[in-house]
């Protein structure tokens, strides 16, 4: 190939690679296997991307399929898009499919009010609403958290349970253990020394659900 043609091509390729590397450097992801009572039922992925003006975009997707005797008993699909700014939720769009039931949750922060337009029109009188954003340890300082699956703004009693040794990707890691207690469910969370979210366990009336990093 002619050198005069090759140089612009290589320059364009280099610029694209630098853009791709920079984009990935600004993104964080968590990819979990999800089990119920010890049986694998699906996965849940989270992707957090840095935006301009101190904003962050979170995309998450969960797919569960609970089977009894090889027959699908419960199917669950959840997708959410959350826009954050300075650790506060600014916009939420979530869609959850539970068997044949579909729930859509949408909300927008307007000054000192977070306005939920779906599933019910409700104004939350708060300047800084947070969802159950397990990836952000600042939720541990909150008294109320918004459930993006149902649109419920739940009171949360959050406590520290000390340190545990847990298995993460085949290695024992010393982690900080916290519990979130609500009227609907109880959640245990584990964070690493750098406050990185490592694991989750939820106890509901249906069973014990565990999130394990892939």
Phi, psi and omega per residue, in radians:
X1 nan 2.475 3.140
X2 -1.047 2.359 -3.096
X3 -1.065 -0.602 -3.128
X4 -1.185 -0.486 3.098
X5 -1.450 -0.624 -3.059
X6 -1.212 -0.667 -3.078
X7 -1.046 -0.881 3.115
X8 -1.077 -0.614 3.133
X9 -1.143 -0.779 3.134
X10 -1.156 -0.642 3.124
X11 -1.131 -0.729 3.121
X12 -1.141 -0.725 3.131
X13 -1.123 -0.719 3.128
X14 -1.116 -0.753 3.129
X15 -1.088 -0.699 3.120
X16 -1.127 -0.733 -3.139
X17 -1.126 -0.707 3.123
X18 -1.132 -0.683 3.105
X19 -1.133 -0.750 -3.120
X20 -1.133 -0.729 3.137
X21 -1.144 -0.756 3.132
X22 -1.114 -0.687 -3.137
X23 -1.110 -0.771 -3.123
X24 -1.250 -0.502 3.105
X25 -1.171 -0.434 -3.119
X26 -1.664 0.100 -3.110
X27 -2.032 2.499 3.065
X28 -2.200 2.592 -3.119
X29 -2.471 2.646 3.050
X30 -2.303 2.194 -3.078
X31 -2.194 1.969 -3.020
X32 -2.001 2.463 2.810
X33 -1.464 2.427 -3.095
X34 -2.073 2.261 3.119
X35 -2.205 2.672 3.053
X36 -2.141 2.127 -3.103
X37 0.867 0.695 3.054
X38 1.542 -0.073 -3.132
X39 -1.892 2.273 -3.137
X40 -1.106 2.238 3.135
X41 -2.112 -0.157 3.135
X42 2.801 -2.631 -3.058
X43 -2.580 2.822 3.078
X44 -2.519 2.142 -3.119
X45 -2.008 2.517 3.084
X46 -2.272 2.365 3.085
X47 -2.289 2.093 -3.122
X48 -1.960 2.153 -3.092
X49 -2.106 2.319 3.095
X50 -1.303 2.360 3.112
X51 -2.042 -3.100 3.093
X52 -1.312 2.871 3.039
X53 1.029 0.692 3.085
X54 1.074 0.492 3.138
X55 -1.791 2.704 3.099
X56 -2.330 2.468 3.110
X57 -1.957 2.123 3.088
X58 -1.884 2.255 3.018
X59 -2.059 2.284 3.113
X60 -2.395 2.617 3.123
X61 -2.598 2.287 3.107
X62 -2.168 2.463 3.066
X63 -2.361 2.015 3.108
X64 -2.127 2.551 3.061
X65 -2.477 1.796 -3.112
X66 -1.602 2.157 -3.084
X67 -2.038 2.549 2.999
X68 -2.200 2.077 -3.075
X69 0.935 0.805 3.092
X70 1.177 0.154 3.107
X71 -1.887 2.268 3.141
X72 -1.104 2.087 -3.125
X73 -1.766 -0.613 -3.107
X74 -2.579 2.176 3.094
X75 -2.034 2.383 -3.024
X76 -2.412 2.260 3.070
X77 -2.390 2.165 -3.100
X78 -2.271 2.283 3.041
X79 -2.247 2.393 3.131
X80 -2.496 2.526 3.027
X81 -2.218 2.124 -3.084
X82 -2.197 2.285 3.044
X83 -1.832 2.183 -3.099
X84 -2.048 2.619 3.058
X85 -2.531 2.114 -3.121
X86 0.906 0.784 3.089
X87 1.165 0.344 3.079
X88 -2.147 2.438 3.128
X89 -1.241 2.283 3.129
X90 -1.939 -0.542 -3.117
X91 -2.661 2.472 -3.123
X92 -2.423 2.297 2.996
X93 -2.379 2.046 -3.098
X94 -2.416 2.538 3.123
X95 -2.362 2.219 -3.112
X96 -2.213 2.253 3.100
X97 -1.984 2.028 3.085
X98 -2.040 1.794 -2.957
X99 0.916 -2.008 -3.110
X100 -1.710 0.002 -3.121
X101 -1.606 2.243 3.123
X102 -2.026 2.291 3.082
X103 -2.161 2.234 3.099
X104 -1.987 2.246 3.122
X105 -2.094 2.164 3.135
X106 -2.355 2.431 3.140
X107 -2.751 2.762 -3.076
X108 -2.565 2.341 3.077
X109 -1.404 2.213 3.078
X110 -2.269 1.830 -3.078
X111 0.962 -2.035 -3.069
X112 -1.707 0.294 -3.104
X113 -2.298 2.320 3.000
X114 -1.737 2.005 -3.044
X115 -1.689 2.012 3.030
X116 -1.574 2.156 3.120
X117 -1.742 -0.266 -3.125
X118 -2.708 2.489 0.118
X119 -1.353 -0.280 3.070
X120 -2.304 2.592 3.098
X121 -1.365 1.855 -3.093
X122 -2.401 2.410 3.055
X123 -1.811 2.095 3.085
X124 -1.650 2.041 -3.091
X125 -1.406 1.420 -3.118
X126 -2.707 2.398 3.137
X127 -1.454 -0.336 -3.120
X128 -2.450 1.616 3.087
X129 -1.569 2.463 3.040
X130 -2.215 2.449 3.004
X131 -1.444 -3.048 3.001
X132 -1.332 1.175 -3.056
X133 -1.534 1.362 -3.023
X134 -1.013 -0.479 -3.141
X135 -1.158 -0.312 -3.104
X136 -1.948 1.845 -3.085
X137 -1.111 -0.149 3.090
X138 -1.183 -0.259 3.061
X139 -1.116 -0.380 -3.111
X140 -1.199 -0.186 3.125
X141 -1.702 -0.010 -3.025
X142 -1.589 2.690 3.059
X143 -1.731 -0.401 3.119
X144 -2.419 2.535 3.136
X145 -2.369 2.499 -3.125
X146 -1.584 2.233 3.098
X147 -1.514 1.936 -3.100
X148 -1.240 -0.169 3.116
X149 -1.460 -0.619 -3.038
X150 -2.040 -0.330 -3.054
X151 1.460 0.134 3.130
X152 -1.426 2.388 3.089
X153 -1.777 1.742 -2.911
X154 -1.755 2.414 2.973
X155 -1.177 2.405 -3.068
X156 -2.287 2.173 3.043
X157 -1.723 1.961 -3.005
X158 -1.991 2.257 -3.095
X159 -2.371 2.680 3.086
X160 -1.626 2.348 -3.125
X161 -1.967 0.311 3.099
X162 1.491 -2.682 -3.062
X163 -1.951 2.526 3.073
X164 -2.276 2.719 2.925
X165 -1.706 2.037 -3.129
X166 -2.137 2.746 -3.128
X167 -1.566 2.099 3.129
X168 -2.251 2.007 3.140
X169 0.916 0.741 3.066
X170 1.459 0.050 -3.130
X171 -2.211 2.507 3.072
X172 -1.339 2.267 -3.114
X173 -2.248 2.366 3.063
X174 -1.407 2.151 -3.009
X175 -2.279 2.644 3.033
X176 -1.464 2.254 -3.026
X177 -1.866 2.230 3.121
X178 -2.263 2.699 3.079
X179 -2.182 2.333 3.011
X180 -1.909 2.098 -3.092
X181 -1.992 2.075 3.069
X182 -2.151 3.032 3.100
X183 -1.255 -0.301 -3.084
X184 -1.677 -0.631 -3.064
X185 -2.831 2.945 3.059
X186 -2.119 2.412 -3.087
X187 -2.285 2.306 2.998
X188 -1.830 2.380 -3.127
X189 -2.223 2.572 3.079
X190 -2.257 2.343 3.126
X191 -2.178 2.514 3.111
X192 -1.355 3.140 -3.129
X193 -1.019 -0.500 3.127
X194 -1.658 0.337 -3.135
X195 1.109 0.449 3.087
X196 -1.451 2.283 3.129
X197 -1.145 2.195 -3.048
X198 -1.982 -0.644 -3.034
X199 -2.796 2.854 -3.135
X200 -2.575 2.519 3.001
X201 -2.413 2.275 -3.122
X202 -2.159 2.299 3.110
X203 -1.929 2.051 3.119
X204 -2.193 3.123 3.108
X205 -1.174 -0.298 -3.131
X206 -1.534 -0.369 -3.120
X207 2.629 -3.014 -3.119
X208 -1.799 2.112 -3.112
X209 -1.883 2.310 -3.139
X210 -2.135 2.392 3.020
X211 -1.868 2.172 3.131
X212 -2.185 2.196 3.130
X213 -1.057 2.369 3.084
X214 -1.316 nan nan
